[in-house]
Amino acid sequence: MIHALRNNTDRGGSYLNDIIDTLINIGISAVDPLIQVLLDENTEPLRRSLAAEALGEIADPRAIDPLIQNLKRKDSELDTITVALGRIGDAAVDPLILALKDDDPKVRGDVAYILGYLGNERAIDPLKELLNDKDLNVRDASAEALETFGSQ
């Protein structure tokens, strides 16, 4: 299954969805191989995104750091990673807060967005600190994330 997901064949669509559904049904035993697909530089972005989706469905905390690490890719699917971490839940909050200190402003901004989506109040003070970030996009992402707390 993992080989079929990772392999760059011409098959797509329902074939890939069937593979993902099977891996989700396998559950925890599929987590480590799915993480390998997620982190593999040679795997197509669509297939990495499907691996992230499956990891979110399985909701094993071992996927948290690899999902955050995947944010460093320029072709990462922010929405897919956000939903995956959201499904994992509160266990993702502390590693995400740590990732707010990443050197890459793209990662800091994406993490701020995700923390706003998760809505865990532990993120409020770290997000407030980002309002002074040197990167405008990070400041904007942090402000938007903090606004979600005001609407709860």
N, CA, C and O of each residue as an XYZ file, in Angstrom:
608
protein
N       0.811     -1.196      0.000
C       0.000      0.000      0.000
C       0.855      1.263      0.000
O       0.644      2.165     -0.811
N       1.813      1.319      0.906
C       2.655      2.505      0.996
C       3.443      2.688     -0.296
O       3.599      3.810     -0.777
N       3.934      1.598     -0.853
C       4.663      1.688     -2.120
C       3.762      2.262     -3.203
O       4.198      3.094     -3.999
N       2.526      1.831     -3.238
C       1.583      2.338     -4.237
C       1.294      3.820     -4.019
O       1.129      4.563     -4.987
N       1.232      4.255     -2.777
C       1.004      5.669     -2.487
C       2.222      6.499     -2.874
O       2.090      7.583     -3.443
N       3.392      5.990     -2.566
C       4.632      6.719     -2.818
C       5.017      6.702     -4.286
O       5.587      7.669     -4.792
N       4.709      5.608     -4.975
C       5.139      5.419     -6.351
C       4.457      6.413     -7.280
O       3.241      6.591     -7.221
N       5.219      7.042     -8.112
C       4.681      8.031     -9.041
C       4.163      7.358    -10.307
O       4.789      7.439    -11.364
N       3.033      6.704    -10.193
C       2.413      6.070    -11.344
C       1.387      7.018    -11.943
O       1.105      8.075    -11.379
N       0.841      6.645    -13.063
C      -0.161      7.481    -13.720
C      -1.526      7.363    -13.073
O      -2.434      8.132    -13.391
N      -1.679      6.424    -12.184
C      -2.980      6.267    -11.533
C      -3.222      7.416    -10.576
O      -2.283      7.942     -9.977
N      -4.441      7.796    -10.434
C      -4.771      8.888     -9.521
C      -6.191      8.718     -9.045
O      -6.723      7.608     -9.026
N      -6.806      9.820     -8.659
C      -8.218      9.840     -8.304
C      -8.657      8.780     -7.338
O      -8.154      8.696     -6.218
N      -9.599      7.965     -7.772
C     -10.204      6.985     -6.868
C      -9.200      5.925     -6.420
O      -9.323      5.389     -5.318
N      -8.213      5.616     -7.255
C      -7.186      4.652     -6.879
C      -6.449      5.134     -5.625
O      -6.275      4.377     -4.670
N      -6.018      6.401     -5.638
C      -5.317      6.954     -4.482
C      -6.242      7.051     -3.270
O      -5.815      6.789     -2.146
N      -7.487      7.419     -3.486
C      -8.443      7.493     -2.379
C      -8.674      6.129     -1.757
O      -8.814      6.017     -0.539
N      -8.715      5.088     -2.582
C      -8.864      3.726     -2.060
C      -7.668      3.336     -1.196
O      -7.826      2.707     -0.150
N      -6.470      3.715     -1.643
C      -5.261      3.418     -0.861
C      -5.330      4.132      0.482
O      -5.063      3.526      1.520
N      -5.685      5.411      0.473
C      -5.766      6.190      1.713
C      -6.813      5.588      2.647
O      -6.560      5.439      3.843
N      -7.977      5.244      2.118
C      -9.022      4.631      2.954
C      -8.533      3.347      3.594
O      -8.805      3.091      4.767
N      -7.808      2.535      2.828
C      -7.278      1.280      3.370
C      -6.273      1.563      4.476
O      -6.298      0.906      5.517
N      -5.386      2.534      4.264
C      -4.387      2.859      5.278
C      -5.041      3.418      6.542
O      -4.599      3.123      7.652
N      -6.074      4.212      6.378
C      -6.797      4.728      7.541
C      -7.420      3.573      8.308
O      -7.400      3.562      9.539
N      -7.970      2.605      7.593
C      -8.566      1.431      8.249
C      -7.521      0.574      8.946
O      -7.813     -0.049      9.967
N      -6.308      0.536      8.408
C      -5.224     -0.197      9.074
C      -4.928      0.468     10.415
O      -4.676     -0.209     11.412
N      -4.959      1.791     10.428
C      -4.812      2.523     11.682
C      -3.377      2.748     12.105
O      -2.517      3.082     11.290
N      -3.130      2.560     13.387
C      -1.850      2.915     13.997
C      -0.662      2.238     13.323
O       0.420      2.822     13.271
N      -0.829      1.039     12.814
C       0.280      0.341     12.144
C       0.718      1.062     10.872
O       1.833      0.849     10.394
N      -0.138      1.905     10.325
C       0.194      2.625      9.094
C       0.878      3.964      9.365
O       1.334      4.617      8.426
N       0.957      4.385     10.626
C       1.475      5.727     10.934
C       2.923      5.906     10.492
O       3.224      6.864      9.780
N       3.821      5.024     10.887
C       5.235      5.201     10.539
C       5.459      5.208      9.030
O       6.177      6.078      8.536
N       4.874      4.275      8.279
C       5.037      4.351      6.817
C       4.432      5.622      6.207
O       4.985      6.176      5.257
N       3.311      6.078      6.742
C       2.723      7.319      6.237
C       3.619      8.516      6.528
O       3.719      9.430      5.709
N       4.265      8.517      7.678
C       5.208      9.585      8.009
C       6.370      9.567      7.018
O       6.840     10.623      6.594
N       6.837      8.369      6.646
C       7.917      8.267      5.658
C       7.498      8.881      4.329
O       8.286      9.581      3.693
N       6.269      8.627      3.908
C       5.764      9.213      2.661
C       5.703     10.731      2.798
O       6.109     11.457      1.890
N       5.203     11.203      3.916
C       5.065     12.637      4.157
C       6.405     13.358      4.064
O       6.480     14.468      3.536
N       7.444     12.739      4.566
C       8.752     13.389      4.642
C       9.657     13.091      3.450
O      10.738     13.670      3.342
N       9.240     12.209      2.564
C      10.051     11.807      1.420
C      10.109     12.928      0.377
O       9.080     13.343     -0.156
N      11.302     13.403      0.098
C      11.505     14.489     -0.864
C      11.065     14.093     -2.277
O      10.722     14.958     -3.084
N      11.073     12.809     -2.574
C      10.770     12.351     -3.931
C       9.296     12.052     -4.160
O       8.898     11.709     -5.273
N       8.494     12.179     -3.128
C       7.068     11.912     -3.257
C       6.359     13.170     -3.747
O       6.636     14.273     -3.276
N       5.455     12.997     -4.684
C       4.705     14.130     -5.228
C       3.907     14.832     -4.130
O       3.472     14.192     -3.172
N       3.712     16.149     -4.266
C       2.960     16.905     -3.251
C       1.554     16.349     -2.998
O       1.116     16.307     -1.848
N       0.845     15.925     -4.036
C      -0.496     15.372     -3.845
C      -0.454     14.148     -2.945
O      -1.303     13.987     -2.068
N       0.515     13.301     -3.157
C       0.625     12.069     -2.369
C       1.038     12.366     -0.929
O       0.586     11.694     -0.002
N       1.906     13.382     -0.737
C       2.250     13.799      0.630
C       1.025     14.377      1.323
O       0.813     14.145      2.513
N       0.227     15.122      0.587
C      -0.995     15.694      1.146
C      -1.966     14.590      1.565
O      -2.602     14.681      2.615
N      -2.076     13.560      0.747
C      -2.947     12.430      1.100
C      -2.416     11.694      2.330
O      -3.195     11.229      3.162
N      -1.095     11.591      2.443
C      -0.508     10.967      3.635
C      -0.833     11.804      4.865
O      -1.159     11.256      5.918
N      -0.748     13.142      4.739
C      -1.084     14.021      5.861
C      -2.548     13.854      6.245
O      -2.889     13.820      7.427
N      -3.404     13.753      5.246
C      -4.836     13.550      5.509
C      -5.072     12.248      6.276
O      -5.833     12.216      7.243
N      -4.417     11.184      5.836
C      -4.568      9.894      6.514
C      -4.039      9.964      7.943
O      -4.650      9.413      8.859
N      -2.910     10.639      8.137
C      -2.360     10.777      9.490
C      -3.329     11.526     10.400
O      -3.454     11.197     11.580
N      -4.006     12.520      9.865
C      -5.009     13.235     10.650
C      -6.182     12.341     11.013
O      -6.690     12.393     12.133
N      -6.604     11.531     10.073
C      -7.724     10.607     10.342
C      -7.353      9.588     11.416
O      -8.171      9.243     12.268
N      -6.118      9.115     11.365
C      -5.670      8.135     12.361
C      -5.460      8.820     13.710
O      -5.670      8.213     14.760
N      -5.046     10.087     13.675
C      -4.924     10.944     14.868
C      -3.935     10.424     15.907
O      -4.192     10.505     17.109
N      -2.824      9.900     15.452
C      -1.774      9.439     16.355
C      -0.810     10.607     16.604
O      -0.333     11.219     15.648
N      -0.521     10.919     17.856
C       0.367     12.051     18.168
C       1.773     11.938     17.569
O       2.467     12.948     17.459
N       2.208     10.734     17.179
C       3.527     10.604     16.544
C       3.614     11.404     15.251
O       4.713     11.701     14.782
N       2.476     11.755     14.673
C       2.469     12.482     13.404
C       2.634     13.994     13.591
O       2.834     14.710     12.610
N       2.556     14.485     14.811
C       2.571     15.933     15.037
C       3.847     16.577     14.499
O       3.772     17.475     13.660
N       5.003     16.140     14.959
C       6.258     16.769     14.538
C       6.492     16.640     13.031
O       6.889     17.622     12.403
N       6.260     15.463     12.422
C       6.421     15.389     10.966
C       5.454     16.312     10.208
O       5.824     16.879      9.179
N       4.242     16.461     10.699
C       3.304     17.381     10.048
C       3.809     18.817     10.147
O       3.748     19.566      9.172
N       4.304     19.199     11.316
C       4.853     20.545     11.481
C       6.085     20.714     10.594
O       6.255     21.746      9.945
N       6.935     19.703     10.573
C       8.140     19.748      9.740
C       7.771     19.925      8.268
O       8.493     20.591      7.526
N       6.671     19.345      7.845
C       6.240     19.431      6.448
C       5.856     20.867      6.055
O       5.831     21.196      4.869
N       5.559     21.711      7.035
C       5.246     23.110      6.742
C       6.426     23.838      6.103
O       6.234     24.861      5.445
N       7.630     23.331      6.285
C       8.816     23.967      5.713
C       8.846     23.858      4.192
O       9.561     24.611      3.532
N       8.088     22.944      3.644
C       8.064     22.777      2.185
C       7.255     23.903      1.553
O       6.214     24.302      2.074
N       7.732     24.394      0.462
C       7.013     25.452     -0.254
C       5.696     24.927     -0.838
O       4.754     25.692     -1.047
N       5.639     23.617     -1.097
C       4.443     23.036     -1.709
C       3.548     22.324     -0.692
O       2.682     21.535     -1.071
N       3.756     22.601      0.596
C       2.928     21.946      1.607
C       1.496     22.471      1.540
O       1.260     23.628      1.192
N       0.567     21.621      1.871
C      -0.854     21.955      1.868
C      -1.252     22.401      3.273
O      -1.526     21.571      4.139
N      -1.283     23.707      3.492
C      -1.564     24.243      4.824
C      -2.915     23.760      5.338
O      -3.019     23.356      6.496
N      -3.943     23.794      4.508
C      -5.275     23.386      4.969
C      -5.303     21.928      5.389
O      -5.919     21.581      6.397
N      -4.636     21.070      4.619
C      -4.607     19.638      4.953
C      -3.874     19.412      6.269
O      -4.326     18.637      7.112
N      -2.738     20.093      6.445
C      -1.964     19.944      7.678
C      -2.753     20.507      8.863
O      -2.735     19.934      9.952
N      -3.436     21.619      8.649
C      -4.244     22.223      9.709
C      -5.328     21.268     10.180
O      -5.505     21.065     11.381
N      -6.042     20.691      9.246
C      -7.117     19.753      9.598
C      -6.537     18.520     10.274
O      -7.102     18.021     11.247
N      -5.406     18.022      9.762
C      -4.785     16.830     10.370
C      -4.401     17.104     11.819
O      -4.685     16.295     12.702
N      -3.756     18.243     12.066
C      -3.373     18.572     13.442
C      -4.602     18.846     14.301
O      -4.611     18.543     15.495
N      -5.627     19.412     13.702
C      -6.882     19.629     14.427
C      -7.508     18.321     14.877
O      -8.067     18.240     15.971
N      -7.420     17.310     14.049
C      -7.973     15.999     14.413
C      -7.165     15.339     15.522
O      -7.708     14.616     16.357
N      -5.863     15.597     15.520
C      -5.025     15.057     16.594
C      -5.364     15.760     17.901
O      -5.351     15.140     18.964
N      -5.667     17.056     17.824
C      -6.208     17.771     18.974
C      -5.186     18.447     19.853
O      -4.138     18.894     19.389
N      -5.509     18.515     21.139
C      -4.718     19.279     22.105
C      -3.260     18.836     22.202
O      -2.395     19.630     22.573
N      -2.986     17.591     21.875
C      -1.600     17.124     21.936
C      -0.713     17.895     20.963
O       0.507     17.917     21.129
N      -1.307     18.527     19.951
C      -0.525     19.274     18.954
C      -0.187     20.692     19.411
O       0.689     21.330     18.827
N      -0.856     21.191     20.432
C      -0.714     22.605     20.796
C       0.697     22.946     21.260
O       1.283     23.899     20.745
N       1.260     22.217     22.199
C       2.595     22.560     22.715
C       3.677     22.468     21.631
O       4.503     23.376     21.537
N       3.706     21.404     20.807
C       4.700     21.396     19.722
C       4.499     22.555     18.735
O       5.472     23.087     18.201
N       3.254     22.944     18.496
C       2.999     24.080     17.615
C       3.501     25.381     18.237
O       4.078     26.224     17.549
N       3.280     25.538     19.534
C       3.777     26.740     20.215
C       5.302     26.815     20.102
O       5.855     27.895     19.893
N       5.976     25.685     20.238
C       7.434     25.660     20.063
C       7.822     26.057     18.639
O       8.829     26.733     18.426
N       7.019     25.635     17.673
C       7.313     25.931     16.264
C       7.140     27.411     15.932
O       7.602     27.865     14.885
N       6.481     28.166     16.808
C       6.369     29.608     16.589
C       7.733     30.291     16.629
O       7.871     31.435     16.194
N       8.736     29.595     17.148
C      10.085     30.149     17.241
C      10.969     29.720     16.068
O      12.167     30.003     16.061
N      10.392     29.046     15.087
C      11.146     28.581     13.921
C      11.792     29.768     13.201
O      11.243     30.869     13.193
N      12.949     29.537     12.603
C      13.642     30.592     11.863
C      12.892     31.014     10.602
O      13.030     32.150     10.146
N      12.106     30.112     10.045
C      11.415     30.355      8.773
C      10.106     31.114      9.024
O       9.226     30.599      9.714
N       9.962     32.321      8.481
C       8.720     33.077      8.704
C       7.491     32.383      8.130
O       6.393     32.556      8.658
N       7.648     31.599      7.057
C       6.515     30.858      6.501
C       5.982     29.884      7.544
O       4.772     29.756      7.731
N       6.895     29.202      8.217
C       6.482     28.235      9.248
C       5.798     28.969     10.396
O       4.743     28.536     10.860
N       6.385     30.080     10.864
C       5.777     30.822     11.976
C       4.370     31.294     11.620
O       3.453     31.187     12.434
N       4.199     31.815     10.410
C       2.878     32.278      9.985
C       1.880     31.139      9.853
O       0.729     31.263     10.272
N       2.322     30.027      9.270
C       1.439     28.864      9.127
C       1.028     28.314     10.489
O      -0.127     27.949     10.702
N       1.989     28.261     11.401
C       1.699     27.745     12.747
C       0.718     28.664     13.473
O      -0.177     28.191     14.173
N       0.885     29.977     13.306
C      -0.063     30.923     13.919
C      -1.474     30.647     13.390
O      -2.437     30.614     14.156
N      -1.582     30.452     12.093
C      -2.877     30.133     11.474
C      -3.475     28.862     12.093
O      -4.650     28.825     12.457
N      -2.645     27.835     12.202
C      -3.119     26.555     12.742
C      -3.570     26.717     14.197
O      -4.607     26.185     14.592
N      -2.792     27.451     14.986
C      -3.170     27.660     16.388
C      -4.489     28.416     16.502
O      -5.285     28.143     17.401
N      -4.724     29.354     15.608
C      -6.020     30.037     15.586
C      -7.139     29.065     15.270
O      -8.214     29.136     15.866
N      -6.894     28.158     14.335
C      -7.872     27.135     13.965
C      -8.175     26.216     15.150
O      -9.328     25.869     15.403
N      -7.118     25.830     15.870
C      -7.310     24.906     17.000
C      -8.043     25.575     18.155
O      -8.831     24.931     18.848
N      -7.788     26.868     18.367
C      -8.524     27.622     19.380
C      -8.205     27.283     20.816
O      -9.014     27.552     21.704
N      -7.050     26.700     21.068
C      -6.671     26.381     22.439
C      -6.085     27.630     23.093
O      -5.164     28.241     22.551
N      -6.608     28.004     24.237
C      -6.215     29.256     24.897
C      -4.758     29.297     25.330
O      -4.232     30.380     25.586
N      -4.091     28.156     25.419
C      -2.657     28.161     25.749
C      -1.846     28.908     24.691
O      -0.718     29.326     24.951
N      -2.420     29.074     23.501
C      -1.691     29.716     22.406
C      -1.791     31.238     22.424
O      -1.066     31.905     21.687
N      -2.662     31.794     23.240
C      -2.903     33.243     23.186
C      -1.641     34.050     23.472
O      -1.274     34.903     22.664
N      -0.977     33.813     24.579
C       0.220     34.607     24.907
C       1.336     34.429     23.878
O       1.926     35.426     23.461
N       1.655     33.193     23.445
C       2.682     33.066     22.400
C       2.296     33.766     21.092
O       3.158     34.308     20.400
N       1.013     33.755     20.758
C       0.569     34.459     19.551
C       0.701     35.971     19.720
O       1.042     36.678     18.771
N       0.435     36.463     20.920
C       0.602     37.895     21.184
C       2.058     38.313     20.987
O       2.331     39.404     20.487
N       2.994     37.443     21.380
C       4.411     37.748     21.194
C       4.751     37.908     19.716
O       5.630     38.693     19.363
N       4.059     37.167     18.851
C       4.325     37.257     17.415
C       3.830     38.560     16.797
O       4.181     38.874     15.660
N       3.025     39.318     17.526
C       2.575     40.602     16.995
C       3.746     41.553     16.797
O       3.615     42.567     16.111
N       4.897     41.229     17.397
C       6.111     42.032     17.250
C       7.141     41.374     16.336
O       8.290     41.813     16.288
N       6.752     40.338     15.618
C       7.668     39.623     14.728
C       8.204     40.576     13.663
O       7.525     41.523     13.269
N       9.411     40.322     13.207
C      10.005     41.181     12.175
C       9.347     40.999     10.811
O       9.503     41.851      9.937
N       8.614     39.901     10.615
C       7.971     39.624      9.333
C       6.496     40.049      9.358
O       5.736     39.626     10.229
N       6.110     40.879      8.407
C       4.740     41.390      8.347
C       3.711     40.272      8.213
O       2.660     40.321      8.851
N       4.000     39.266      7.392
C       3.046     38.165      7.205
C       2.826     37.386      8.497
O       1.715     36.936      8.780
N       3.884     37.232      9.270
C       3.769     36.542     10.559
C       2.912     37.374     11.508
O       2.042     36.839     12.194
N       3.156     38.671     11.545
C       2.349     39.554     12.411
C       0.874     39.485     12.015
O      -0.001     39.404     12.877
N       0.602     39.518     10.710
C      -0.776     39.448     10.229
C      -1.427     38.111     10.595
O      -2.574     38.075     11.041
N      -0.688     37.017     10.404
C      -1.231     35.689     10.720
C      -1.535     35.578     12.213
O      -2.545     34.999     12.612
N      -0.645     36.140     13.029
C      -0.854     36.104     14.465
C      -2.080     36.926     14.863
O      -2.883     36.492     15.689
N      -2.219     38.098     14.279
C      -3.379     38.955     14.583
C      -4.681     38.257     14.185
O      -5.663     38.290     14.926
N      -4.677     37.627     13.012
C      -5.883     36.896     12.570
C      -6.178     35.729     13.498
O      -7.335     35.469     13.826
N      -5.139     35.028     13.921
C      -5.337     33.897     14.832
C      -5.935     34.391     16.157
O      -6.847     33.770     16.704
N      -5.414     35.506     16.661
C      -5.928     36.046     17.925
C      -7.376     36.503     17.794
O      -8.140     36.432     18.757
N      -7.751     36.969     16.618
C      -9.149     37.363     16.402
C     -10.098     36.177     16.571
O     -11.236     36.354     17.003
N      -9.644     34.988     16.237
C     -10.524     33.813     16.379
C     -10.850     33.557     17.855
O     -11.907     33.017     18.181
N      -9.932     33.951     18.738
C     -10.192     33.760     20.162
C     -11.258     34.744     20.655
O     -12.044     34.425     21.547
N     -11.275     35.924     20.071
C     -12.266     36.930     20.448
C     -13.664     36.557     20.003
O     -14.644     37.039     20.571
N     -13.770     35.701     18.990
C     -15.098     35.329     18.473
C     -15.644     34.067     19.110
O     -16.716     33.593     18.735
N     -14.914     33.519     20.074
C     -15.400     32.278     20.712
C     -16.303     32.560     21.869
O     -16.793     31.630     22.509
